[in-house]
């Protein structure tokens, strides 16, 4: 099968302020995020020539995809299937506030049984449904890429922290209840190659900053994973770097 590059969006204003952005419509990359998007686009385009560029429809992913589109000449294709998890009533709330909710423990320890609370403003879904739609989407696109361009083709999906972690858990054969062990930092790259026998996970959570970024996370993070994915900044309110 073809090779899938999973690219998480760069750091956003919500990441910097510790808010769960979800499907809020105008969450943009901050200055750091724009720098990250440009750097990782340079890294990807120097290593390979992707044949398709698929992105979550949310603006932070489209902004992350833009430098890569400019370098490769590919037109970004928006796809709801790799859009952010629908967090319902959790959308737009501070992470330090959410960490006090009873549901937070379930998100950390048993996410396969979690359905986010409904909201009048935002859709909600279960984490299992999020994983199912994301995996079906990337596997379907991957098969189409191979059929059209051959088994050596590479393509890019620009998505979100929890979505990427869920796709990687599936590729690793890891239960969803353990997916919080995986880290997907802002503007990080993970690579999966699907085959008829099994997926191969070739790379996880690679950032332009390389080992420096990874070691900083290891030194300063707490035991809880951040809903929505690593923030890429130190959260002094919760004592975590997320």
C-alpha positions in Angstrom: 0.0 0.0 0.0 1.0 3.7 -0.2 2.6 5.5 2.6 0.6 7.9 4.8 2.2 10.9 6.5 0.0 12.1 9.4 0.7 15.8 10.1 -0.8 17.4 13.1 -1.6 21.1 12.8 0.8 23.6 14.2 0.3 25.4 17.6 -2.8 27.5 17.8 -4.1 30.3 20.0 -6.2 27.7 21.8 -3.1 25.5 22.5 -1.2 28.5 23.9 -4.1 29.5 26.2 -5.0 26.0 27.3 -8.5 25.8 25.7 -10.0 22.7 24.0 -10.8 24.2 20.6 -12.7 21.3 19.1 -14.8 22.5 16.2 -14.8 26.2 17.1 -14.5 27.8 13.6 -11.9 30.5 14.0 -9.0 28.9 15.9 -6.0 30.0 14.0 -2.3 29.1 14.2 -0.3 31.5 16.3 3.1 32.8 15.3 4.8 29.7 16.6 2.4 27.5 14.7 2.9 29.3 11.5 6.7 28.9 11.9 6.2 25.2 12.6 4.0 24.7 9.6 6.6 26.3 7.3 9.4 24.3 8.8 7.7 20.9 8.6 6.5 21.6 5.0 10.1 22.2 4.1 11.1 18.9 5.8 8.4 16.9 4.1 8.9 18.3 0.6 12.7 17.7 0.9 12.1 14.1 1.8 9.3 13.1 -0.6 6.9 14.2 -3.3 3.4 13.5 -2.0 0.7 12.8 -4.5 -2.3 14.0 -2.4 -2.8 16.5 0.4 -5.9 15.9 2.5 -6.8 18.1 5.4 -9.4 18.5 8.1 -11.8 21.3 7.2 -10.9 23.3 10.3 -8.9 26.4 9.7 -5.9 25.5 11.8 -5.3 22.4 9.6 -5.9 24.3 6.4 -3.4 26.9 7.6 -0.9 24.1 8.4 -1.4 22.6 4.9 -0.9 25.8 3.1 2.9 26.0 3.1 3.1 22.3 2.0 0.6 23.0 -0.8 2.7 25.9 -2.0 5.8 23.8 -2.0 4.3 20.8 -3.7 1.7 22.4 -6.0 -1.0 20.1 -4.6 -4.5 21.5 -4.0 -5.5 20.6 -0.4 -8.6 18.4 -0.2 -10.9 18.9 2.8 -12.4 15.8 4.4 -14.6 15.7 7.5 -13.5 12.1 8.2 -10.2 13.4 9.6 -11.8 16.4 11.3 -11.4 17.0 15.0 -13.3 14.9 17.6 -16.7 16.3 18.3 -16.4 17.2 21.9 -19.9 18.6 22.4 -20.3 20.7 25.6 -16.5 20.4 26.3 -15.8 22.5 23.2 -14.1 25.9 24.0 -13.6 25.2 27.7 -10.3 25.6 29.6 -8.4 22.3 30.1 -7.7 23.0 33.7 -11.5 23.3 34.2 -12.2 20.1 32.2 -9.6 18.2 34.3 -12.0 18.6 37.3 -14.9 16.9 35.5 -15.7 13.3 36.5 -15.5 12.4 32.8 -11.9 13.4 32.6 -10.8 10.3 34.4 -12.6 8.1 31.9 -11.0 10.0 29.0 -7.6 9.2 30.6 -8.3 5.6 31.6 -11.1 4.2 29.6 -11.7 6.3 26.5 -13.4 3.5 24.5 -16.4 4.0 26.7 -16.5 7.8 26.6 -19.2 9.8 24.8 -18.8 13.6 25.1 -21.8 15.5 26.5 -24.2 17.1 24.1 -24.4 20.8 23.3 -26.8 23.1 21.5 -23.9 24.7 19.7 -21.6 21.7 18.8 -21.9 18.1 17.7 -20.8 15.4 20.1 -19.6 11.9 19.6 -17.9 9.0 21.3 -14.2 8.5 21.1 -14.8 5.1 19.6 -16.8 6.7 16.8 -14.1 9.3 16.2 -11.5 6.5 15.8 -13.8 4.5 13.5 -14.4 7.3 11.1 -10.8 8.5 11.0 -9.4 5.0 10.4 -12.0 4.2 7.7 -11.2 7.5 6.1 -7.4 7.2 6.0 -7.5 3.5 5.0 -9.9 4.3 2.2 -7.9 7.2 0.8 -4.7 5.2 1.1 -6.2 2.4 -1.0 -7.3 4.9 -3.6 -3.8 6.5 -3.6 -2.1 3.1 -4.3 -4.6 2.3 -7.0 -4.0 5.6 -8.8 -0.3 6.1 -8.1 1.2 2.8 -7.2 2.5 1.2 -4.0 5.5 3.6 -3.7 3.2 6.7 -3.5 3.2 9.0 -0.5 0.3 11.2 0.7 -0.3 13.6 3.6 -3.3 13.9 6.0 -3.3 17.0 8.1 -5.4 16.4 11.2 -5.7 16.8 15.0 -4.0 15.3 18.1 -6.6 12.9 19.3 -7.5 11.8 15.7 -3.9 11.1 14.9 -3.4 9.2 18.1 -6.5 7.1 17.4 -5.2 6.2 13.9 -1.8 5.3 15.3 -3.4 3.1 18.0 -5.2 1.2 15.3 -2.1 0.8 13.2 -0.1 -0.4 16.2 -2.8 -2.9 17.2 -3.2 -1.0 20.5 -6.6 -0.8 22.2 -8.3 2.6 22.2 -8.1 2.5 26.0 -4.4 2.8 25.7 -4.2 5.4 23.1 -3.4 8.1 25.6 0.1 6.6 25.8 0.8 8.1 22.4 1.9 11.7 21.9 1.2 13.8 18.9 2.7 17.2 19.3 1.8 20.3 17.3 3.2 20.2 13.8 4.5 16.6 14.4 4.8 13.9 11.7 3.9 10.3 12.1 4.2 7.8 9.2 2.1 4.6 8.6 2.4 2.2 5.7 -0.5 -0.1 5.3 -0.1 -3.5 3.7 -2.3 -6.5 3.0 -1.0 -8.3 6.1 -0.5 -5.4 8.7 0.2 -1.7 9.0 3.8 -0.7 9.7 4.3 2.4 11.9 7.5 3.9 10.5 7.7 7.1 12.6 5.8 8.8 15.4 5.7 12.3 16.8 8.6 13.6 14.8 8.9 17.4 15.0 11.2 19.9 13.2 12.8 20.4 16.6 13.6 16.7 16.8 14.9 15.2 20.0 14.9 18.6 21.8 11.1 18.8 21.6 10.7 15.2 22.7 13.0 15.4 25.6 11.4 18.6 26.8 8.0 16.9 26.9 9.4 13.9 28.8 11.0 16.2 31.4 8.0 18.4 32.1 4.8 16.4 31.4 2.5 15.0 34.1 0.7 11.7 34.0 -2.5 12.8 32.3 -2.8 13.2 28.6 -4.4 16.4 27.3 -7.7 16.1 25.6 -7.2 17.2 22.0 -3.5 16.4 22.1 -0.3 17.8 23.4 -0.4 21.6 23.5 3.3 22.1 22.9 3.6 24.7 25.8 4.1 24.4 29.5 0.7 24.6 31.3 1.7 26.3 34.6 -1.9 26.1 35.9 -2.0 22.3 35.7 1.7 21.6 36.1 1.8 19.9 32.7 3.5 20.5 29.5 0.9 19.5 27.0 
